[in-house]
Amino acid sequence: MPPSNPPKLLTYPCAGSICRVETPMAFIEWQSDYDTKLPDVDREHHTLVDMVNRLHAAMVAGTAHDVMQQTLADLLAYTKTHFANEERMMKQSGFPGFAAHKQLHDGLTAQVHDFVARHNAGRAAISIQLLQFLRKWLVEHIQNSDKRFAAHVRGRMGRSSSPELAMR
Protein backbone atom coordinates (compact mmCIF):
# COMPACT_ATOMS: atom_id res chain seq x y z
CA MET A 1 0.00 0.00 0.00
CA PRO A 2 1.52 3.39 -0.98
CA PRO A 3 2.26 5.78 1.87
CA SER A 4 -0.39 8.43 2.32
CA ASN A 5 0.47 12.10 2.39
CA PRO A 6 -0.47 13.53 5.77
CA PRO A 7 -2.71 16.58 5.44
CA LYS A 8 -1.01 19.95 5.60
CA LEU A 9 -2.61 22.74 7.55
CA LEU A 10 -2.51 25.92 5.49
CA THR A 11 -3.42 29.24 7.08
CA TYR A 12 -4.44 32.53 5.53
CA PRO A 13 -5.99 35.80 6.72
CA CYS A 14 -9.76 35.53 7.01
CA ALA A 15 -12.04 38.41 8.02
CA GLY A 16 -9.84 39.67 10.85
CA SER A 17 -8.77 36.23 12.05
CA ILE A 18 -6.89 33.22 10.75
CA CYS A 19 -8.59 30.54 8.69
CA ARG A 20 -7.15 27.08 8.34
CA VAL A 21 -7.74 24.49 5.68
CA GLU A 22 -6.37 20.95 5.53
CA THR A 23 -5.15 19.81 2.15
CA PRO A 24 -3.46 16.55 1.17
CA MET A 25 -0.55 18.57 -0.20
CA ALA A 26 0.46 22.12 -0.98
CA PHE A 27 -0.55 23.41 -4.40
CA ILE A 28 3.13 24.13 -5.07
CA GLU A 29 5.53 21.79 -3.30
CA TRP A 30 8.94 23.44 -2.92
CA GLN A 31 11.67 21.41 -4.61
CA SER A 32 15.36 21.80 -3.81
CA ASP A 33 16.11 22.36 -7.51
CA TYR A 34 14.20 25.68 -7.25
CA ASP A 35 17.01 27.07 -5.07
CA THR A 36 19.09 29.78 -6.75
CA LYS A 37 21.73 29.73 -3.98
CA LEU A 38 21.08 33.45 -3.39
CA PRO A 39 19.55 33.48 0.12
CA ASP A 40 17.51 36.69 -0.26
CA VAL A 41 16.09 35.61 -3.62
CA ASP A 42 15.32 32.10 -2.35
CA ARG A 43 13.59 33.51 0.74
CA GLU A 44 11.41 35.70 -1.47
CA HIS A 45 10.65 32.76 -3.79
CA HIS A 46 9.53 30.72 -0.75
CA THR A 47 7.23 33.59 0.24
CA LEU A 48 5.73 33.78 -3.27
CA VAL A 49 5.12 30.02 -3.29
CA ASP A 50 3.50 30.28 0.15
CA MET A 51 1.25 33.11 -1.07
CA VAL A 52 0.07 31.09 -4.08
CA ASN A 53 -0.55 28.15 -1.73
CA ARG A 54 -2.61 30.40 0.57
CA LEU A 55 -4.60 31.69 -2.41
CA HIS A 56 -5.29 28.07 -3.40
CA ALA A 57 -6.31 27.17 0.17
CA ALA A 58 -8.68 30.14 0.27
CA MET A 59 -10.22 29.07 -3.04
CA VAL A 60 -10.62 25.46 -1.85
CA ALA A 61 -12.25 26.68 1.38
CA GLY A 62 -14.71 28.84 -0.57
CA THR A 63 -13.54 31.97 1.21
CA ALA A 64 -15.48 35.20 0.84
CA HIS A 65 -14.77 37.47 -2.11
CA ASP A 66 -13.15 40.21 0.02
CA VAL A 67 -10.64 37.78 1.56
CA MET A 68 -9.74 36.45 -1.88
CA GLN A 69 -9.44 40.03 -3.12
CA GLN A 70 -7.03 40.93 -0.30
CA THR A 71 -4.94 37.77 -0.74
CA LEU A 72 -4.62 38.45 -4.46
CA ALA A 73 -3.70 42.11 -3.83
CA ASP A 74 -1.04 41.01 -1.31
CA LEU A 75 0.39 38.56 -3.85
CA LEU A 76 0.57 41.27 -6.52
CA ALA A 77 2.22 43.76 -4.15
CA TYR A 78 4.81 41.24 -2.96
CA THR A 79 5.54 40.16 -6.54
CA LYS A 80 6.28 43.77 -7.49
CA THR A 81 8.65 44.11 -4.51
CA HIS A 82 10.39 40.83 -5.36
CA PHE A 83 10.81 41.80 -9.01
CA ALA A 84 12.24 45.19 -8.01
CA ASN A 85 14.77 43.46 -5.72
CA GLU A 86 15.84 41.03 -8.46
CA GLU A 87 16.10 43.82 -11.03
CA ARG A 88 18.25 45.91 -8.68
CA MET A 89 20.61 42.94 -8.23
CA MET A 90 20.74 42.40 -12.00
CA LYS A 91 21.61 46.04 -12.67
CA GLN A 92 24.20 46.19 -9.90
CA SER A 93 25.90 43.02 -11.07
CA GLY A 94 25.85 43.98 -14.75
CA PHE A 95 23.68 41.00 -15.74
CA PRO A 96 23.64 40.96 -19.57
CA GLY A 97 20.12 39.48 -19.74
CA PHE A 98 18.55 42.28 -17.69
CA ALA A 99 16.27 43.70 -20.41
CA ALA A 100 14.78 40.33 -21.37
CA HIS A 101 14.35 39.31 -17.73
CA LYS A 102 12.64 42.60 -16.88
CA GLN A 103 10.32 42.10 -19.84
CA LEU A 104 9.22 38.76 -18.34
CA HIS A 105 8.57 40.45 -15.00
CA ASP A 106 6.61 43.27 -16.64
CA GLY A 107 4.52 40.80 -18.63
CA LEU A 108 3.48 38.79 -15.59
CA THR A 109 2.81 41.92 -13.54
CA ALA A 110 0.54 43.28 -16.29
CA GLN A 111 -1.34 39.97 -16.60
CA VAL A 112 -1.90 39.64 -12.86
CA HIS A 113 -2.81 43.33 -12.49
CA ASP A 114 -5.40 42.90 -15.27
CA PHE A 115 -6.82 39.83 -13.53
CA VAL A 116 -7.02 41.68 -10.19
CA ALA A 117 -8.92 44.54 -11.85
CA ARG A 118 -11.37 42.10 -13.48
CA HIS A 119 -11.74 40.17 -10.19
CA ASN A 120 -12.40 43.36 -8.22
CA ALA A 121 -15.04 44.38 -10.77
CA GLY A 122 -16.72 40.98 -10.41
CA ARG A 123 -15.80 39.89 -13.95
CA ALA A 124 -13.35 37.14 -13.00
CA ALA A 125 -13.21 34.48 -10.32
CA ILE A 126 -10.19 32.83 -8.77
CA SER A 127 -10.00 29.57 -10.65
CA ILE A 128 -7.77 26.55 -10.75
CA GLN A 129 -6.70 27.72 -14.23
CA LEU A 130 -5.33 30.98 -12.78
CA LEU A 131 -3.52 29.09 -10.03
CA GLN A 132 -2.08 26.58 -12.51
CA PHE A 133 -0.89 29.49 -14.66
CA LEU A 134 0.80 31.14 -11.66
CA ARG A 135 2.41 27.85 -10.60
CA LYS A 136 3.71 27.12 -14.11
CA TRP A 137 5.01 30.66 -14.60
CA LEU A 138 6.69 30.83 -11.18
CA VAL A 139 8.36 27.42 -11.36
CA GLU A 140 9.55 27.85 -14.96
CA HIS A 141 10.75 31.39 -14.27
CA ILE A 142 12.74 30.31 -11.21
CA GLN A 143 14.25 27.26 -12.91
CA ASN A 144 15.23 29.09 -16.09
CA SER A 145 15.49 32.88 -15.94
CA ASP A 146 16.24 33.31 -12.24
CA LYS A 147 18.83 30.55 -12.18
CA ARG A 148 20.69 32.20 -15.10
CA PHE A 149 20.73 35.54 -13.32
CA ALA A 150 21.72 33.88 -10.02
CA ALA A 151 24.62 32.05 -11.67
CA HIS A 152 25.86 35.40 -12.99
CA VAL A 153 25.63 37.01 -9.54
CA ARG A 154 27.32 34.04 -7.85
CA GLY A 155 30.08 34.20 -10.47
CA ARG A 156 30.63 37.84 -9.64
CA MET A 157 30.63 37.03 -5.93
CA GLY A 158 33.26 34.35 -6.52
CA ARG A 159 35.59 36.98 -7.94
CA SER A 160 34.95 39.36 -5.06
CA SER A 161 35.63 39.23 -1.37
CA SER A 162 32.08 40.35 -0.51
CA PRO A 163 28.58 40.27 -1.99
CA GLU A 164 28.42 44.08 -1.82
CA LEU A 165 31.52 44.43 -4.01
CA ALA A 166 30.17 41.81 -6.44
CA MET A 167 27.19 44.07 -7.07
CA ARG A 168 29.32 47.00 -8.23
N, C-alpha and C positions, 0 to 999 in steps of 0.2 A: 504494500500500500504506500503511495507516495506521501511524503511528509506534507502536512498542511501548513499553510502560511498563517501564523497567528495574526489576529486582527490588529491593525494599528489604530491608535486613537489620534485623530487629527483635530486640532482646535483652530478656531477662527473667531474674530470679533462678531458678536451677535446682539444687536439692540442693547448696547450698554453692558453686556456681560460676555461670557465666553461660552460658545457652543462647542459641543464635541460630537464627532461622528466616527463610528468604527467602520473601517474599510479593510478588506482582505489584504490590500497592498496600496502603497502610495501610487498616485497617477503617474508620477515620474520617480522612478527608483534611481538614486544617485549611484553612478558607476565610477570606479576609480579611474577609468580611462577618460573621464570628463575633466580630471585635474589638469590645470595648466602649469602647475608648480610656481605660480605667483600667488602667494597667500591672500593678498587683498582681493584679487580678481576671483579666486576660488571661493572665498567667503561670500562675495557678492553673488556668485553663481548659485551657491547653496541657498541663499536667501531668495533668489528668483525662483528656483525650483520649489522651495517651500511655499512661496506665494501662489504659484500655479496649483500646487497640491491643495492649498486651502480654498482656492476658487473652485476646484473640483469637488472638494468635500462639501462646500456650501451648496453647490448645484445638486449633488446627490441627496443632501438633506432637505432640499426644497426650500431653502432659506428665502426670506422675504426680499423683494426687489431692492429695497434701500440698502440692505446688507451686501447684496451682490454688487450693487452700484459702488459702494464704498470700497469693497475688496478689489474691484476692477480698477478704480481710480488709484488706489494705493499701488497696485501692480504697475500701472502706467507711470506713476511718479517715480517709483524706485527704478524702473527700467531706464528712464531718462537720466537719473543720477548715475547709474551704473555705466551707461554708454558714455556720459561725459567723463567719468573717471578713466575708462579705457582709452578714450580719444586723447585725453591729456597725456597719458603714458605713451601712446603712439607718437604724438608730436614730440614729446620730450626726448624720446629715444631715437627719433629719426626713422621710424618704421616706414619703409618704402611703399607699403600697401595701404597707407592711411586713407587715401581718397576713396578707394573701393570699399574698404571696411566701413568707413563712415556712411557711405551710400547704403550699405546693408542696414545699418542702424537706423538711418533716416526712413528707409522704406518700412521697416517693422513699426517704428514709432507712428508713422502716418496711418498704417493699417489699423493699429490698435486704437489710436485716437479716433479714427472714423467709426470703429465699432463702438467705442464708449459713447460717442455722440448719438449714434443710432439707438443704443441700449437705453440711454437716458431719456430719449424721446419716445421710448416704447416701441421702436420699430425693429428691435433685435433682441433676442433672448440668448442668455449664456447657453451654449450647446456643447455637446461632446465634440462636434466638428471644430468649434473654436478652440477648445482645449487641446485637441489632437494637433491642430495647426500650431499652437503655441509650443507644445512639446516637441514637435518635429523641428520647428525653427530653432528653438533654444538648443536642443541637443546637437543638431547639425552645425549650428553656428559655433558652439563651443568646440566641437571636435575638429572643425576645419579652420575657420577664420581666426578664432581666438587662440587656438594652439599655434598657428603660424606667427601671430603677433607676439605671443608669449615666448616662443623660441627666440625671436629676435631680441626681445628685452633680456631674456636670460643670457643670451650670447653677449650682449653689451655688459651685463653685470659680471660675466666671467672675465672680462677684460678690465674691470674696474675694481677698486678696493671697496666700493660701497654702492648700494642701490641708487643713492642720490646722485652720485657722479655718473652712473650709467645712464641716467635720464638727461644728461646734458648734451 
